[in-house]
Amino acid sequence: MPYDTRAGFPVHWNEFGVGPEPALMLHPALAHSGAWTRLAGGLADRLRVVAPDMPGHGLSGDWDRRSDYHDQMTAIAASFI
């Protein structure tokens, strides 16, 4: 279970699959990266998925409210590309 600072924020993420194509999966509100387990598992031979927990969700750090939530999550997502 990887955990590191991404875009200045403590982020946990899950990785799924061994396929040749990279993919980024962002969970909906009130969920966490584990929500993608079944879908990503079904695509494991085609995709290499990274699924981060959003701030305040799953095992990522609490959102500190110092920045706009959308901007923070966009920066976190971009750090995986």
N, C-alpha and C positions, 0 to 999 in steps of 0.2 A: 504494500500500500504506500505509494509514493507521497511524500509530503515535503514541500519546500516553499520558499518565498517566491511568488510570481507577481510581477507588477507592484512590488512593495507590500504584498499581502500574503499571509500564511494560507496556503492552499493545499488541500488533499485532492487526489484524483485517482481514478481507476483506469487501468489499461486492459483492453480486451482484444483478442484476435491476433492472427499472424499473417493476415492477407497482405497483398502487395500495395493496396491503396490506403493512404492515411485518411482518417476521419476524426472530426471533433463533434462530440455530442454534448449538448447543454441541456440539463434537466429543467423541467418546469418549476415554478414556485411551489413551495411546500413539499419538495422531494429532495433527492440527493443523487449522486452519480451512480449509485447501485441500481437506480430505476432502469438503467439501460442493460442490465445483466442478460436478460433473455433475448432481447433484440440483437445486441452486439454478439452474443453467443451464436445466434443463428447466422450471423454474417462473418463469423470468425475466419473462414477460409478466404474471404474476399477483402476484408477490412482490417486495419490496425487502428483501433479506436482509442482515443484519449477522452475521458469524461471527467472534468473537474467538478468538485462541489462548489457551488456559489457561496459567497460570503454569508455567514450565518446559517449555513446548511451543512448537513453531513458532518464531516470531520474538519472542515475548513474553519478558520478563525471567525469570531463574531465580527459582523460589519461594524466598523467604528464610526460611521456616519460623517466622516471627514470629507468624503467626496460623494459625488452623485453615484448611486448604485449602478445604474446602467453603464456609466463611464468606467467604473471600477471593473465590472464584469467583462466589458469589452476589452479592456487592457489585459485582464487575466487570460481571456480566450486567445487574444493575439499572441500572448507569450508562448503558446503551444504550437504556433504555426511556424 
